[in-house]
Amino acid sequence: MSSVTSTEVNLAVYMERLDAYIESQTVLNNTVVERLEQINSEISELSNWRSRVYGAKTIMGAIGLLILHTSAVMGSFAVLLNFMNK
């Protein structure tokens, strides 16, 4: 009879430890998932900022080309007017 009781006690201890292990792993998994979601959102924010910076660089390049083109057209127009007045 004592071996049955000993086995039952060992099984109860094992089950209790298994429950504690499962609970701690569940908490750990939830923590890991939360951190990964946080990292994912931070990466999304960085990607958003990167696309904004690339957009700003593109706009600045387009404005620079527009200014350069406008200067060339106005300069040639001024030279043409000067040539026609002489």
Buried (B, 14 or more C-beta within 10 A) or exposed (E): EEEEEEEEEEEEEEEEEEEEEEEEEEEEEEEEEEEEEEEEEEEEEEEEEEEEEEEEEEEEEEEEEEEEEEEEEEEEEEEEEEEEEE
